[in-house]
Amino acid sequence: MTQQQTPAGKRPYNFSAGPAAMPEAVLQRAAAEMLDWNGSGMSVMEMSHRGKEFGAICTQAEADIRTLLAVPSHFHVLFMQGGGLGENAIVPMNLSRGKTADFVITGSWSIKSHKEAQRYCAARIAASNADDQHTKLPDPSTWQLAKDASYVHLCTNETINGIEFQQLPDLTALGSDAPLVIDFSSHVASRSVDWSRVGLAFGGAQKNLGPAGLTIVVVRDDLLGHALDICPSAFNYKTVADNNSMYNTPPTWGIYMAGLTFQWLLQQTEGSLTGVAAMEQRNIEKARLLYDFIDGSDFYANRIDASCRSRMNVPFFLADESRNEAFLAGAREAGLLQLKGHKSVGGMRASIYNAMPLAGVQALVGYMREFARSHA
């Protein structure tokens, strides 16, 4: 047994928060097509982004993500670069009109979003869970939303803190007519999106959809065409939409890999459910298994309120943190990789995205149980 193989001879289970594990079937298909895509004589990495071969790849990828996420026809799907951090600037440059934008602070990523937006608009904090150490979501009834807000920003799954909105807020019911902007980077395609409540959604692909380098933006028609003069042309949503994501050279390999992942997701079934609905059922089962074990143990702890625990990112702590290194070393030996928590939070973190099978979570729970027994 090595760190590259599990005891059963399979690939290790990779719990990285991102770039994260991808479906093995997707990696195998990409490997088979590496030197020659579809008889073209070229690798996808060698293709012109304006050629017919890549045009077919990109067109199919957009059609598949529209089907996968049930994106309405009055929304544009944009394939961009810059990641979630880049969108923290690109969104206010496109939507704020230099005025006010509201931010709901729920953890590390929404803090970053608010800080960056201050460079381009009057970024307000409408609500915050800082007093709760980012362990609960602020009740929407307490949000102080500005009447003139150009948009309201949420990070709907905080990757670092392990906190997730289980339901999107209805801003209209809260007295706001501003569009809702969501950063769904770390739980996109793990659950359905209520597009009737969303104006724009963005996410880096490297957690649930593909490799790093691709950012997906889904934006409603009426939100195009309002970019600030300082907005670079390549980041102007209207320019990108008018040019079908080809205004500048897009991340071609990332789009191809994400497209393969979209196809894999569409093929998934769970009983009578398919696609995202099937994945959501699996994700509920995986998360329940891990949280139930942690909650039933006095050796491990999760500090997030049960009402808003993330299904994707599960932070946990050992009661005796002097054993952290021993825990991580043993996990690597068992083929359980990248469980160390983010440096700003500490402890451990298991990211159990769509590509993580139930067997991986079962293996983790088995290891945690044995480690606790042997170190009790």
Protein Blocks (a to p, Z undefined) as FASTA:
>chain_A
ZZkbcfkopacddfbfbdcdddfklmmmmmmmmmogghlopafklpcfkbmklmmmmmmm
mmmmmmmnopafkbccdddehijmlmmmmmmmmmnnopacddddfbjklmmmmmmmmmmm
ccddfbdcklnoopaccdfklpccdfklcbdcddfbdfknopacfbdcdfklnopabdcd
ddfklmghkaccdfklpfbdcddfklmnmcehiacddddfklgoiacfklcfklmmklmm
mnnoplbacdfklmmmmmmmmmmmmmpcehjbghjllmmmmmmmmmmmmmmmmmmpckbc
cfbdfklccfkbccdddfblmlmmmmmmmmmmnopahkbccfklgpadddddfklcfklm
mmmmmmmmmmmmmmZZ
